[in-house]
Amino acid sequence: MKNIKEISNIISSFNDEKEIYHFLKELFTEAELMDLSKRWEILKMLNDGHTQRDIASELKVSLCKVTRGAKIMKNKNAISTKYLKK
């Protein structure tokens, strides 16, 4: 996980969201970015009160992926939920 910490430090040093966007586009394939985008959408939909089955159906993802997101949402210390509440 050393590399993830290094990447986190690099991203935190950016002053412009365009730089972050381009950095992510350089590191990840389109498929990886789509997966990341869907994972965030799952969290947003869970936060908005959608059911797990509705989310899986609408986003065409497995119920397991949605359940993983639901576990994150139940964690009171999750960073993701902090940003979803803003």
BELRADA-V767284 format. One record per pair of residues at least 24 apart in sequence whose C-alpha atoms are under 6 Angstrom apart, sorted by the first residue. I is the first residue (numbers start at 1). J is the second residue. D is the distance in Angstrom with one decimal. If there is no record, write none. Layout:
i=I j=J d=D
i=I j=J d=D
This chain:
i=43 j=69 d=5.8
